[in-house]
Amino acid sequence: MDGRCLCISSLLLLFPIIIFYCNVNKTIPEVVLAFLLTNNIIISFLFWKNPIKNSLLHYYDGIFAKISYVVFPIYILFIKDIDYFLKILFTIIFLLSTTLFYYSNYHSKECWCSKKHIIYHSLFHILISIGTSFAFI
């Protein structure tokens, strides 16, 4: 198991971008979020193509991912006008993805790109793909 699984799971973030482009009522914050997410997809894909720990791409991947991980929930939970049920659902997805990221990080410290690291991080990518979609619905 190697970074190719994470290249593929990074591309799942194209799903919310497709939702964004299909939405006819785009807001300025959503345009900014779509730009940020596109940046995340490109950097993440390039990093996981050749996952060198502590490389420059690893650094930028981490920085932009952390920015998105703060900005998307703020927008979805406090700015976007969506149903209360969807906000609760997003919060559950956010908490689950945080847990998956914790385990990914834990296993990456034990052994970089181990099977458990890759599995947890791939699942993390799947959940954040679903979660970020809430910004564009």
N, C-alpha and C positions, 0 to 999 in steps of 0.2 A: 504494500500500500504506500502510495507516495502523494506528492502534491497535486497530481493530475485530478484526483477526486475533488480537491479544493478549487482547482481551476474551474471545473464543471459546476460545482455548487456556487461559486462566485457569480457565474453567469445566470443563476436563478434570479439574481437581483435585476435582471432585465424585465422580469414579470411586472414589477411596479412601474418601470419606465414605460412599458406598453400601455398600462392603465393610464398613466399620465398623458401619453400622446392621444389616447382615445377620448379623453375627457375634453369636452368643448369649453367648459368653464374653468379655465386655468387661472389661478391667482398668482400674484408676484411671489409670495412665499413658496408656492408649489413649484414655480419655475426654478427658484434658487435651490430647493430641495432636490429637484430632478437633476440639476447640474451637479450638485454635490454627490448624489448617488451615482451618476455616470462616472464621475471622477473615482469614486470608490470601486466601481466595477473594473475599470481599467487598471488601476494600481493593484487591486487584489489579484486580478487575473495574471498580471505580469509577475507579481511576487510569487504566487503559487506555481507558476511555470518552472521556476527555479528557486525553491524556498530556502534561501540562505539566511540563517538566523542572524539577527543584528546587522543585516545589510542595510544600505540606504533605502531600498524599496520596502524592506520590512519596517523601517522607521516611519516612512511616509504612509504606508498602509495602516499602521497603528494610529498615527496622528489623525488622518482623515476618518478612520473608522470611529475613533473616540468622539470626534466632532459630530458625526452623524448620530452616534448613539446618545448624544445629549440633545441635539437639535430636533430630531424627528419626534421623540416623545413629548418635548415641550410643545411643538406645533400640534401634534395629534390630540394631546390631552387638554391643552389650555387655549389653543387658538382656533383650531378647526371646528366648525360647527357640524358635528356628527352625533348620532344617537348615543345616549348614555350606555346602552348595551354594548355598542361597538367600542366605546372607550374602556369598558370593563374587559371585554375580550382582548383588546390591544394590551391592556395592562397585564393580563395573564400571559400573553405571548411574550411580552417584554421581560417579565420575571423568569419565565422558562428559558428564554434565550440568554439571559444573564447567568442563570445556573449552568447552562451548557457551555457558555464561554469560560466560566470559572473552572469547570472540569477540563476543558480544552487546555487552558493555561496551566493547570496543575500537571496534566500529563505531558505537556510540552517541556516543562521544566525537568521532569523525570527522564524523558527521552524525546528529543526533537523529532517530529514527524513519525512518531510511533503510531501503531494502529489505533489506539484509544484516542490519541491527540487528533488524528485525522477524522475519526468517526464523530467525536464530539464537536469538532469545528465545522464539519459538514452539516451536521444537524443544526448547529447555530446558524449557518448560512441559510438553511431552509426556513427556519423560523423568522429570521430578520427579513427575508424576502416577503414573507406573508405580512409581517408587522409593518414594514415600510409602505406596503400597498395601502394601508389605512389613510396615509397622507393624501392619496390621490383619488379616493372613492367619493 
